[in-house]
């Protein structure tokens, strides 16, 4: 046991650590993360996480066509089983454009087998905004299938994980989800998720924050990266990032550390998901999550926040 302090995840009864291991890089996604991750290295890294203060792991059925889940499952088996205080969270995913209720049932079965965990404690409906809302939420659709899996006891709790905050609001208002995962939309340079977070608070839903490094641009000390949240960053965002990087240097820290701490210091988030694929990043991430700088530092960074038209979801809700 790690002895790490755990935090409640909404009203689910589940507990999470301040930092969650983001499992996307573990399946090896060089197109997103810039480097390959060998299976043996991924398995070793997860075992190191299981020995650390990180007690929550986030993955998804579709990450690298299931390799992330497979490697996490193999690491758990090699470790001798999942420690009692560790929570593994996964997500349903479409396949070949199919996000039907039947696809959700297959996705859950695949995840349980790969991870070696049954019932699955928490499963998110992943990226539903890329599919037709009526089909996803209608009879026999993905949302209904996930609710039914919870009622059958195959899943302990169900959540919602996605990007576009306007689409996510429609799903959140269904009233069936217990946890919300937002990504790239509550960071040092983007606050698109503000109204969505307010709605989650009204509903008493637990919230986790992901992609707080904006896809890597906030961890890039060279200034060469120009994409934020999987798309080209605006000139206003790039300028703000450059100026924030200089502020962090003056305060003897890094922009990456500030970006992680920006999320962990926000009490609305039960946990902050950070993708990790190298062992040395585990203590670095935990140190960043507890970064100690005075309010003056945060006020200076806040003064550089890009204006809303630079945010990912700047368009008005329909």
Secondary structure, DSSP 8 states (H G I E B T S, - for coil): -----EEE-TTSS-EEESEEEE-GGGG--HHHHSS---HHHHHHHHHHHHTSS--EEE--TTGGGGHHHHHHHHHHHHHTS--TT-EEEEEE--BTTB-SHHHHHHHHHHHHHHHT-SSEEEEEEE-GGGS-HHHHHSTTSHHHHHHHHHHHTSEEEEEEEES-HHHHHHHHTTS--SEEEEESSSSSS--TTHHHHHHHHHHT-EEEEE-TTTTTGGG-TTS---EETTEE--HHHHHHHHHHHHHHHHTTS-HHHHHHHHHHT-TT-SEEEEE--STHHHHHHHHHHT----HHHHHHHHTT---GGGSTT-S---
